[in-house]
């Protein structure tokens, strides 16, 4: 399980990217992921790339 927090100013950009990429999460300033056996590696990569792009 991985959890991280975002600065408030980065959240809006993240939520926009998340919606475009169909990544379903809650809209809070922290995210948590717990991968399951059925989770594809490309889904995990997309999940981690998205916040990185949101914060620049």
Backbone as JSON, one array per atom type, in Angstrom:
{
  "sequence": "XXXXXXXXXXXXXXXXXXXXXXXXXXXXXXXXXXXXXXXXXXXXXXXXXXXXXXXX",
  "N": [[0.85, -1.17, 0.0], [0.49, 2.23, -0.78], [0.7, 5.61, 0.11], [0.21, 9.07, -0.32], [0.47, 12.64, 0.08], [-0.85, 15.67, -1.31], [-0.15, 19.08, -2.19], [-2.53, 21.66, -1.68], [-2.81, 23.42, -3.87], [-2.09, 21.86, -6.03], [-4.06, 20.02, -6.37], [-6.43, 20.53, -7.97], [-5.51, 20.4, -10.65], [-4.66, 17.76, -10.67], [-7.1, 16.4, -10.25], [-8.39, 17.03, -12.62], [-6.71, 15.79, -14.59], [-6.96, 13.18, -13.69], [-9.68, 12.62, -14.12], [-9.77, 12.8, -16.95], [-8.21, 10.6, -17.63], [-9.59, 8.53, -16.66], [-9.2, 7.57, -14.03], [-10.25, 6.48, -11.06], [-10.81, 7.95, -8.05], [-11.1, 9.24, -4.69], [-11.74, 12.72, -4.1], [-9.57, 14.13, -2.52], [-6.88, 15.61, -0.62], [-5.03, 13.66, -0.31], [-3.84, 10.53, -1.48], [-4.3, 7.02, -1.82], [-3.1, 3.86, -2.63], [-3.7, 0.48, -3.13], [-2.56, -2.22, -4.46], [-3.99, -4.95, -6.26], [-4.11, -8.43, -7.06], [-5.14, -8.49, -9.6], [-4.51, -6.1, -10.74], [-3.14, -4.29, -13.37], [0.19, -3.74, -14.56], [0.56, -1.49, -16.19], [-1.58, 0.09, -15.42], [-0.83, 0.83, -12.84], [1.47, 2.31, -13.44], [0.34, 4.47, -14.88], [-1.22, 5.56, -12.85], [0.77, 6.55, -11.07], [2.18, 8.29, -12.73], [0.38, 10.31, -13.25], [-0.11, 12.06, -10.88], [2.51, 13.02, -10.74], [2.74, 14.49, -13.1], [0.81, 16.39, -12.6], [1.86, 17.98, -10.58], [4.04, 18.99, -11.81]],
  "CA": [[0.0, 0.0, 0.0], [1.23, 3.48, -0.88], [-0.13, 6.78, 0.37], [0.93, 10.32, -0.37], [-0.35, 13.86, 0.18], [-0.58, 16.72, -2.28], [-0.43, 20.45, -1.8], [-3.87, 22.06, -2.14], [-2.76, 24.07, -5.19], [-1.89, 20.85, -7.07], [-5.2, 19.1, -6.42], [-7.34, 20.76, -9.1], [-4.89, 19.85, -11.87], [-4.68, 16.3, -10.54], [-8.47, 15.9, -10.46], [-8.66, 17.16, -14.05], [-6.0, 14.71, -15.27], [-7.53, 11.91, -13.25], [-10.95, 12.42, -14.85], [-9.45, 12.56, -18.36], [-7.59, 9.28, -17.77], [-10.5, 7.55, -16.04], [-8.64, 7.04, -12.79], [-11.3, 6.78, -10.1], [-10.36, 8.11, -6.67], [-11.8, 10.3, -3.98], [-11.11, 14.01, -4.34], [-8.97, 14.62, -1.27], [-5.48, 15.98, -0.85], [-4.16, 12.49, -0.14], [-4.24, 9.37, -2.28], [-3.78, 5.75, -1.34], [-3.31, 2.77, -3.58], [-3.4, -0.87, -2.67], [-2.67, -3.03, -5.67], [-4.54, -6.29, -6.13], [-3.52, -9.38, -7.99], [-5.68, -8.23, -10.93], [-4.07, -4.79, -11.2], [-2.15, -4.37, -14.44], [1.34, -2.87, -14.32], [0.36, -0.22, -16.89], [-2.5, 0.89, -14.61], [-0.02, 1.41, -11.76], [2.32, 3.35, -14.04], [-0.51, 5.62, -15.16], [-1.6, 6.15, -11.56], [1.88, 7.32, -10.51], [2.56, 9.34, -13.66], [-0.62, 11.38, -13.23], [0.23, 13.08, -9.89], [3.81, 13.62, -11.09], [2.47, 15.49, -14.12], [-0.01, 17.45, -12.02], [2.71, 18.89, -9.79], [5.04, 19.54, -12.71]],
  "C": [[0.9, 1.24, 0.0], [0.25, 4.62, -0.64], [0.74, 8.02, 0.28], [-0.04, 11.49, -0.34], [0.11, 14.87, -0.85], [-0.83, 18.09, -1.66], [-1.79, 20.84, -2.39], [-3.84, 22.64, -3.55], [-2.56, 23.07, -6.33], [-3.11, 19.97, -7.28], [-6.1, 19.31, -7.63], [-6.79, 20.18, -10.39], [-4.91, 18.33, -11.83], [-6.07, 15.76, -10.82], [-8.84, 15.98, -11.94], [-7.99, 16.03, -14.84], [-6.61, 13.35, -14.95], [-8.83, 11.61, -13.99], [-10.69, 12.09, -16.32], [-8.95, 11.13, -18.59], [-8.42, 8.17, -17.15], [-9.85, 6.8, -14.88], [-9.61, 7.45, -11.69], [-10.73, 6.79, -8.69], [-11.32, 9.07, -5.97], [-11.07, 11.61, -4.27], [-10.69, 14.61, -3.0], [-7.53, 14.99, -1.57], [-4.51, 14.86, -0.51], [-4.73, 11.34, -0.96], [-3.6, 8.12, -1.7], [-4.07, 4.7, -2.39], [-2.88, 1.47, -2.93], [-3.64, -1.77, -3.87], [-3.2, -4.42, -5.35], [-3.91, -7.18, -7.19], [-3.97, -9.11, -9.43], [-5.24, -6.89, -11.51], [-2.97, -4.95, -12.23], [-1.02, -3.38, -14.16], [1.17, -1.53, -15.02], [-0.63, 0.68, -16.15], [-1.75, 1.56, -13.45], [0.87, 2.52, -12.29], [1.51, 4.61, -14.31], [-0.9, 6.34, -13.88], [-0.49, 7.02, -11.01], [2.35, 8.44, -11.44], [1.63, 10.55, -13.53], [-0.34, 12.42, -12.14], [1.57, 13.78, -10.2], [3.62, 14.72, -12.13], [1.66, 16.67, -13.54], [0.83, 18.45, -11.25], [3.86, 19.47, -10.59], [6.39, 19.02, -12.42]]
}
